[in-house]
Amino acid sequence: MASIRFLGAAGTVTGSRFLVEAAGRQVLVDVGLFQGMKEYRLRNWAPFPVPPGSIDAVVLTHAHIDHSGALPLLVRGGFRAEAWCTPATADLARIMLPDSARLQEEEARFANDKGYSRHAPEAKPLYEGIDAVAALERLRPLRYGKPREIVPGVTLCFGRAGHILGSGWALLTVAAGSGDPVRVLFSGDLGRYGVPILPDPEPPPEADFLVVESTYGDRSHPPESPAVALEREILAAVARGGTVLIPAFAVGRTQEVLFLIRKLEQEGRIPTLPVFVDSPMATDVTPVYRAHREDHDTEMDALLDRGVEPLSPARLSFTRSVDQSKGINHVHGPCIILSASGMATGGRILHHLERRLPEPSTTVLLVGYQAAGTRGWKLQNGAPTLRMHGKDIPVRARVVTLPGFSAHGDRDEMARWLDGLSQPPKRTFCVHGEPVALAAHAERIAARGWQVHVPAHLETADLG
């Protein structure tokens, strides 16, 4: 008998971890860190629900930290098997996992230096660089559309999900006793249709069971294009003589924003401004986006073929060192600063927010999903102050949400993807969403006449 256990992203939008048990094997699909509210972040520190050494394989749908960031923890706990992913995901993970370890080490060191760990003997990182390096040794690339038996009785196939570079849906075909094999499809994070750089999500294959994300299961994105919204806000900021500050995920969102800034400049719709990408990880990731042409759409490919650098506005600067980052503080007048993290949970964006939130001329553009409890979520919901580095920073800046930049498909785009199935799965599980979004998505799927369920954290379901 096959089963699935929901070890994360059940009842919440973070910490994707799904354990499939079949044919005497255990395969973990995604091994993400929990982010956002403290009650979720504390789960990162809890013992893993099964011994890591007992897991026979890991499958990563993409490289975002809420899907891959706990792989070093798993390895630290004794996991010694293979972690399968697409080639682009492997390249991104080689940047992102060491960076995640570095950030955690820095935050622990900062807390100890400032005495923030007064309620404990010493703040410690969740894992260290050595654990991230060990995790990278586990990675095994697998190209889209190339089925492979990853452990006896379990075959994996990836298809393009269109969320970030290298993102894929994952089909597991597992032996289930003497009966027919069971097909379990994981949507991963589904992207949008018609966005820059990446191709549309590929239609889903037939499956007996479906685990589908629900991030925007309760809403539709606005019809206004991201380019038009970005143009409007940049022009308004220029008129005020202020800075455009964009908390942006180093992977995906930063590259899309750069693509559109370059395009708006080229078309004469915005002035040519200084653009700073203040994120060592984004600095390393952007060339990876350029290199993996198997993940490009036709427009991106055509620009490269003509010798155009699609991700390079005219006055673009990447800042890697701390001194270079601090130097941006002395830039006055209109400019654009992109810095991670996208939900302002850590990283260099905090220093820019601390410096520029009190200035009414500043515009903060929120261009990605803001999980409940994060600083980005608080800004989005009108917080008058934001706590950073032990201080409450007044928010006098203009804060604008541009939901059209989301890399997640909305309810209509997810419905379009589900329409690709010629017959309904035996059961569909809605995951990776806040409770309201999960309930709404489940209701829409049930209206199709499908059997649908919203699992609870640590729930186990039979796949029979």
HELIX and SHEET records of a PDB file:
HELIX    1   1 LYS A   38  ARG A   41  1                                   4    
HELIX    2   2 LEU A   42  TRP A   45  5                                   4    
HELIX    3   3 PRO A   52  SER A   54  5                                   3    
HELIX    4   4 ILE A   65  SER A   68  1                                   4    
HELIX    5   5 LEU A   71  ARG A   76  1                                   6    
HELIX    6   6 PRO A   87  LYS A  114  1                                  28    
HELIX    7   7 GLY A  129  LEU A  136  1                                   8    
HELIX    8   8 PRO A  226  ARG A  240  1                                  15    
HELIX    9   9 ARG A  253  GLN A  266  1                                  14    
HELIX   10  10 PRO A  280  ALA A  291  1                                  12    
HELIX   11  11 ARG A  293  ASP A  295  5                                   3    
HELIX   12  12 THR A  298  ASP A  305  1                                   8    
HELIX   13  13 VAL A  322  GLY A  327  1                                   6    
HELIX   14  14 ILE A  328  HIS A  330  5                                   3    
HELIX   15  15 ILE A  349  ARG A  356  1                                   8    
HELIX   16  16 ARG A  375  GLN A  380  1                                   6    
HELIX   17  17 PRO A  403  PHE A  405  5                                   3    
HELIX   18  18 ARG A  411  LEU A  418  1                                   8    
HELIX   19  19 PRO A  435  ALA A  446  1                                  12    
SHEET    1   A 7 LEU A 139  PRO A 141  0                                        
SHEET    2   A 7 GLU A  82  CYS A  85  1                                        
SHEET    3   A 7 ALA A  57  VAL A  59  1                                        
SHEET    4   A 7 ARG A  25  VAL A  31  1                                        
SHEET    5   A 7 ARG A  17  ALA A  22 -1                                        
SHEET    6   A 7 SER A   3  GLY A   8 -1                                        
SHEET    7   A 7 THR A 460  ASP A 462 -1                                        
SHEET    1   B 7 ARG A 148  VAL A 151  0                                        
SHEET    2   B 7 VAL A 154  ARG A 160 -1                                        
SHEET    3   B 7 GLY A 168  VAL A 174 -1                                        
SHEET    4   B 7 VAL A 182  PHE A 186 -1                                        
SHEET    5   B 7 PHE A 209  GLU A 213  1                                        
SHEET    6   B 7 ARG A 427  VAL A 431  1                                        
SHEET    7   B 7 VAL A 452  HIS A 453  1                                        
SHEET    1   C 6 LEU A 316  THR A 319  0                                        
SHEET    2   C 6 VAL A 275  ASP A 278  1                                        
SHEET    3   C 6 CYS A 335  SER A 339  1                                        
SHEET    4   C 6 THR A 243  PRO A 247  1                                        
SHEET    5   C 6 THR A 363  LEU A 366  1                                        
SHEET    6   C 6 ARG A 398  THR A 401  1                                        
SHEET    1   D 2 THR A 385  MET A 388  0                                        
SHEET    2   D 2 LYS A 391  PRO A 394 -1                                        
END                                                                             
